Amino acid sequence: MYRARLVSRTLASVSLALCVPVVVTACGSSPSSKDSGQTGAGPSGTTSVEIAQGAGAGSTPGSIQVAVQPDIRNELPPSVVSRGKFVIGVGALGQGAPPLAFVGSDGKTVTGSDPDLARLVAAVFGLAPDVENSTFDNLFVGIDSGKVDAGFSDTTITEQRKKKYEFASYGQDNLGFGAKASNTWNFNGNYENLAGLTVAVDAGTSQEKLLLSWQSKLQAEGKSLSLKYFPDVSSAWSAVVSGQVDAYFIADPTVLYQAKSTAGTPRAIRDAGAVSASGSSLQGLIGATTKQGSGLVKPIADAINHLIKNGQYQQLLNAYGLISDAVPASVVNPPGLPASGS
């Protein structure tokens, strides 16, 4: 999974820019088959943004009407406005991480709460969305080079990353334990409840770092905790269902989505508890990622706050069952996870 709790995993070096279909229609214009070919609403007008398209049983497709906000549009660098499009980076090549960002049921549309939020932001700007899909590592290459305006890819805000990038927060950074529905085990916010368990986790992630720290504490107490790794998300969930592992520690939105989409089936999963990615009193946050000095972070935060104020942000999260990860406001460069946990 690509969840941006990924901090050191080596991903495939192939960078594939994929402009994806989504129906976003400005008043008085015709819908285009590509994000990059669509005409934004311009300095005024309303855009209809289709959300959760092809996202599967764990989501509810719909449309959200967004009026252009000229004051926020005017905050953008002139070069972005004159280009007429907002270039959105997503690091979801491969399986992605439903419901955050992944390729939909048509096999080509990048769907999920992250790219859909970015499309709503583009509508606030009156710009056409242009979604560029790559590996998570190459997402940052795109931001660094200026080919991507902003990454909306479930990126954890850390103090280390803030040395190079600017962030506009848009979600809580929570990790969750997914267990088989018939398994009565619960995390209950206490690492000691992991004693004796085998937990699936993705290598190079902050959830792995958290598990390793808990493993060390348990070993010091004479207890055990085993970590097990799988090649992809599907294999890890299969291991949970088959009983090879007791739980899968992954982004909590992914656990919630899996629970919703498998309810009532032999592969049913439930959420057995969540914790902030920091594992401490600091609530981790997810943020839209921009290059330092690009002039984009404030208008993005202002656009997200407009969407929050008018209920479109909540409507989007409800479509994916993620309202529990909502933030009350988007903040520019809020406190991030400590550099030691980056």
C-alpha positions, 0 to 999 in steps of 0.5 A: 500500500502506498499510504504516506506513512511510507518513509523509506520503502523502495518502490518501483522506479517506473513513473507513470503519469496517468490523466484520469477520467472524471466528470467535472463539468463547469457551468456552460461547458461540456464534460471532458473524458480527461481531467487534464482536458476539462475546462475549469469554471474560470473566475466564476461559475459552479463545477459539479465534481463526481466523487467515489466513481468506481470506488466499490462497495465501501463507498457511495458515489455522488456529485458535489457542487462547488462554486469558484471562489475568486478571492482564493483563486486570486491567491494562486501564482499567476502561472498556475491561473494562466495554465488553467489547470491544477496538477494533482500528484497521487502516489497510487501506482500498483494496488493503491490503498482503498479508499484513499487512492486507487484505480477504480473498477474501470481499470483506469480512473484514479479514485479515492478520497485523496484525489477527489478532495484535490478535484474539489480544491481545483473546483474552488480555484476554477481550474481543471484538475489534472491527476498524475499517478505515480509511485509514492517516491516519484510523487515527490520527484514531481513536486520537486521538479515543479511538474506537480502542483501539490501531492494529495497522497495521504502524506504524513506531516513530519518535522523532517518533511517540513524542512523541504515541503509545505503542508496544508492539513486535511485529515487525521493520521490514524493507524488501525488494526484490522482483525477477522470479524470473528476475532474478539481481540482489541487493541484498546490503545495499549501496546501490551495487548499485542503480547503473543500476537503475530501482526501483518505490517508493511515494511518501511512505514511508520506503523512498522516503526511503531510496532518495532518500538512496541516489540522492543518494550514487550521483549524487555518485559519477557513477552513476544510480538511477531511481525509478518510481511506480505507482498501486497495489501490483498495478501495481508488481508487474506492472511488475516482471514485465514488466521496466519496473522492476528491482525493487520496494522495499516492506515485506519481508513483502509481498515474501515473501508475493508470492514465496510466492503466485506461486511456479511461475507466470509472475508469479513474484517472489523476495526480492532482499534486505532492510534495516532501515527505518532503513537503519543499525545500528538495527533498526527495529521495528513497534508497536501504537499507543496514545494517550499516557496511555490505560493500554493500552500495558503490557497490550498488551505483556504480552499479546503477551509472553504469546503469545510465551512460549506459542508462539501468536505464532510460530504466527501468523507461521508461518501467514503465512510471516513468522517472520523478522520475529519479535521475542523480546519486546514492549517498551514504547516502544523506541528508534525511528527518528530524527526525521529519518527519521520 
